Amino acid sequence: MVWKILKIPKGKSTTDKKLVAAIENIAGFTPSNLELYRLATVHSSIAKENGTGYKESNERLEYLGDAILGAAVADFLFKKFPFKPEGFLTEIRSRIVNREALNLLARKIGVANIVQYDQKNAHLQQVILGNTLEAIVGAIYLDKGYLRTKKFVIDKLINPNYNVDDLVNSDSNFKSKIIEWAQREGKDVRFEILNVKKGRNHKEFTAQVLVNSEAKGTGYGNSKKKAEQDAAFKTCEMLNLLNS
């Protein structure tokens, strides 16, 4: 298993101490296996091949963390809404763990301070923070187990950052919200893809919202749909539509 073959340094460098402090701030505990969290912060754009031929990036931890995060949120919602049907629970879970929501949440809790990536790509950080947060969840699971991970998800991610009751009543489709607003106000609204960058293991789309040909929000994502939703969300912020 990858986390067992990684070499763990005996002493703590300044970089190690900063990472420990960051994880303590994000998760509320001191990591036992620091190398797991270091790996969780390494994006594939700077991954280096180790002696076994394995490229050490956070992709495997992201895969694991995605599943664990989804399970923890599902567990939380299942108990909070004991009489709601499966479709309702699935929709609310998707509003919490969708890529745009995770990117915003990751930035809010400080993941941007520790993620490592190819900084030649100026916009890459904006689309990988949610992935990095999932990788951190995977690291916590391997380091502390499921129950401690679920506590982190509920106490550090959901409760401080989401009003779940408001989330139930909200419309998280920001593109639809912009279109409906434009129809009410008699405005012309368009979504344009400005750029598509192809990386080694990913694509990055840049989208922009134009209202009456005036540029508004610009968004980024690893798909056209996600970039447009990000641009729509930022436009909603600019136009004070998030609470409307």
URVEN-V18891 format. One record per residue. N is the residue number from 1. RES is the residue in one small letter. PHI is phi as a letter, one per 30 degrees, with the letter a starting at -180 (* if undefined). Layout:
n={N;N}
res={RES;RES}
phi={PHI;PHI}
This chain:
n={1;2;3;4;5;6;7;8;9;10;11;12;13;14;15;16;17;18;19;20;21;22;23;24;25;26;27;28;29;30;31;32;33;34;35;36;37;38;39;40;41;42;43;44;45;46;47;48;49;50;51;52;53;54;55;56;57;58;59;60;61;62;63;64;65;66;67;68;69;70;71;72;73;74;75;76;77;78;79;80;81;82;83;84;85;86;87;88;89;90;91;92;93;94;95;96;97;98;99;100;101;102;103;104;105;106;107;108;109;110;111;112;113;114;115;116;117;118;119;120;121;122;123;124;125;126;127;128;129;130;131;132;133;134;135;136;137;138;139;140;141;142;143;144;145;146;147;148;149;150;151;152;153;154;155;156;157;158;159;160;161;162;163;164;165;166;167;168;169;170;171;172;173;174;175;176;177;178;179;180;181;182;183;184;185;186;187;188;189;190;191;192;193;194;195;196;197;198;199;200;201;202;203;204;205;206;207;208;209;210;211;212;213;214;215;216;217;218;219;220;221;222;223;224;225;226;227;228;229;230;231;232;233;234;235;236;237;238;239;240;241;242;243;244}
res={m;v;w;k;i;l;k;i;p;k;g;k;s;t;t;d;k;k;l;v;a;a;i;e;n;i;a;g;f;t;p;s;n;l;e;l;y;r;l;a;t;v;h;s;s;i;a;k;e;n;g;t;g;y;k;e;s;n;e;r;l;e;y;l;g;d;a;i;l;g;a;a;v;a;d;f;l;f;k;k;f;p;f;k;p;e;g;f;l;t;e;i;r;s;r;i;v;n;r;e;a;l;n;l;l;a;r;k;i;g;v;a;n;i;v;q;y;d;q;k;n;a;h;l;q;q;v;i;l;g;n;t;l;e;a;i;v;g;a;i;y;l;d;k;g;y;l;r;t;k;k;f;v;i;d;k;l;i;n;p;n;y;n;v;d;d;l;v;n;s;d;s;n;f;k;s;k;i;i;e;w;a;q;r;e;g;k;d;v;r;f;e;i;l;n;v;k;k;g;r;n;h;k;e;f;t;a;q;v;l;v;n;s;e;a;k;g;t;g;y;g;n;s;k;k;k;a;e;q;d;a;a;f;k;t;c;e;m;l;n;l;l;n;s}
phi={*;e;d;d;c;d;d;c;d;d;c;c;d;d;d;d;d;d;d;e;d;d;d;d;d;d;c;i;a;d;d;d;c;d;d;d;d;d;d;d;c;c;d;d;d;b;d;c;d;c;d;c;i;c;d;d;b;d;d;d;d;d;e;d;d;e;d;d;d;d;d;d;d;d;e;d;d;e;d;d;b;d;c;d;d;e;d;d;d;d;d;d;d;d;d;d;c;d;e;d;d;d;d;d;d;d;d;d;c;j;d;d;d;b;d;c;a;d;d;d;c;d;c;d;e;d;c;c;d;d;d;d;d;d;d;d;d;d;d;d;d;d;d;b;j;d;d;d;d;d;d;d;d;d;d;c;c;d;e;d;c;b;c;d;d;d;d;d;c;c;c;d;d;d;d;d;d;d;d;d;d;d;d;d;c;i;c;c;b;b;c;b;c;d;a;b;c;c;c;d;b;a;c;b;c;c;b;b;c;c;c;h;i;c;d;c;d;c;b;b;a;d;b;e;d;d;d;d;d;d;d;d;d;d;d;e;d;d;c;h;c;d;c;d}
